[in-house]
Amino acid sequence: MEKLAIKLCMGRDIGVHGNLFGGIMLSWLDETAATWACSICKNPNMVTVKIDETIFERPVKVGNQVNVYGEVKKMGKSSLTVYIEARGYNFYTGEEKLVCSTIFIFVRIDEHGDAIPIEDSVRQQYAHLKA
């Protein structure tokens, strides 16, 4: 998997139970995955159409670092499916532990919001993956 982002949990990110608010985590993952999808597809017009089930495995506390990783799973005619994983990072040991993971699906759109094909040159790079 490719390391995509490093985030730091700050006081403003905390929910009522003293942990990173799940909605903040989802926004971190969506922003990271969407930016990466645009980079992969060499186009700024990739939009999130689906986020699969997300299971939060462990809490994130203030001051914790979160590393976000991704892997391309599928490339369709106009869609890109990626697996995204967030891992808590221990500064002292270098150990990472899974915080949460999910799958995102993005679609390339035109100026009207309609799906349009991802460039052939991009799709050919991922032809080995199931569409």
C-alpha positions in Angstrom: 0.0 0.0 0.0 1.0 3.6 -0.6 1.3 6.1 2.2 -0.9 9.0 1.2 -1.2 11.4 4.2 -0.1 12.1 7.7 -2.7 13.7 10.1 -2.4 14.8 13.7 -5.3 14.6 16.1 -5.8 18.0 17.7 -8.2 19.2 20.4 -10.7 20.6 17.9 -11.0 17.1 16.5 -12.3 15.5 19.7 -15.9 14.3 20.2 -17.8 14.0 23.5 -16.1 10.7 24.5 -12.6 12.2 24.4 -11.6 10.5 21.1 -11.2 11.7 17.5 -14.8 12.3 16.2 -15.7 9.7 13.6 -16.9 12.4 11.2 -13.5 14.1 11.3 -11.8 10.8 10.5 -14.2 10.2 7.6 -13.5 13.7 6.2 -9.7 13.1 6.4 -10.1 9.8 4.6 -12.4 11.3 1.9 -10.2 14.3 1.3 -7.1 12.1 1.1 -8.7 9.5 -1.2 -10.3 12.1 -3.5 -7.1 13.9 -3.9 -5.3 10.7 -4.7 -8.1 9.6 -7.1 -7.6 12.9 -9.0 -3.9 12.4 -9.1 -4.2 8.8 -10.4 -6.7 9.8 -13.0 -4.9 13.0 -14.0 -8.1 14.9 -13.7 -9.6 17.2 -11.0 -13.1 16.1 -11.7 -13.3 12.9 -9.6 -16.2 12.8 -7.1 -17.0 10.4 -4.3 -20.0 8.3 -5.1 -19.7 5.6 -2.4 -18.1 5.0 0.9 -18.4 1.4 2.0 -18.8 0.3 5.6 -16.2 1.8 7.9 -15.4 0.0 11.2 -13.6 2.0 13.8 -11.1 -0.5 15.4 -9.5 1.7 18.1 -9.7 5.3 19.4 -7.4 8.2 18.4 -6.5 10.6 21.1 -5.2 14.2 21.1 -1.6 14.3 19.9 -1.8 10.9 18.1 -0.5 10.7 14.6 -2.6 9.0 11.9 -1.0 7.6 8.7 -3.4 7.1 5.8 -2.6 4.4 3.2 -4.3 3.4 0.0 -4.4 0.8 -2.7 -6.2 0.8 -6.1 -8.6 -2.1 -6.2 -10.5 -1.5 -9.5 -10.5 0.8 -12.5 -13.7 1.0 -14.5 -14.6 3.0 -17.6 -15.4 6.1 -15.5 -14.9 4.8 -12.0 -12.0 4.2 -9.6 -12.3 2.0 -6.5 -9.7 2.4 -3.8 -9.1 0.7 -0.4 -8.1 3.3 2.3 -6.7 2.4 5.7 -5.9 4.7 8.7 -3.3 3.6 11.2 -2.4 5.1 14.5 1.4 5.7 14.7 3.4 5.4 18.0 6.2 8.0 17.9 8.3 6.1 20.4 8.2 2.6 18.9 7.4 3.3 15.3 4.5 0.8 15.5 1.3 1.3 13.6 -2.1 -0.1 14.5 -5.2 -0.2 12.4 -7.7 2.5 13.3 -10.2 2.1 10.5 -10.5 1.1 6.9 -13.0 1.4 4.0 -13.4 1.4 0.3 -14.2 4.5 -1.7 -15.6 4.6 -5.2 -15.0 7.7 -7.3 -16.4 8.7 -10.7 -15.0 11.1 -13.3 -17.6 13.7 -14.2 -18.1 16.5 -16.7 -19.2 20.1 -16.1 -22.9 18.9 -15.8 -22.1 16.2 -13.3 -22.5 13.3 -15.7 -20.0 10.4 -15.7 -17.4 10.4 -18.5 -14.6 8.0 -19.3 -11.3 8.1 -17.6 -8.5 8.6 -20.1 -7.5 5.3 -21.9 -3.8 5.9 -21.0 -4.7 5.9 -17.3 -7.0 2.9 -17.6 -4.3 0.9 -19.4 -2.0 1.3 -16.4 -4.6 -0.6 -14.3 -5.8 -3.1 -16.9 -4.5 -5.9 -14.8 -7.2 -5.1 -12.2 -10.7 -6.3 -12.6 -13.0 -3.6 -14.0 
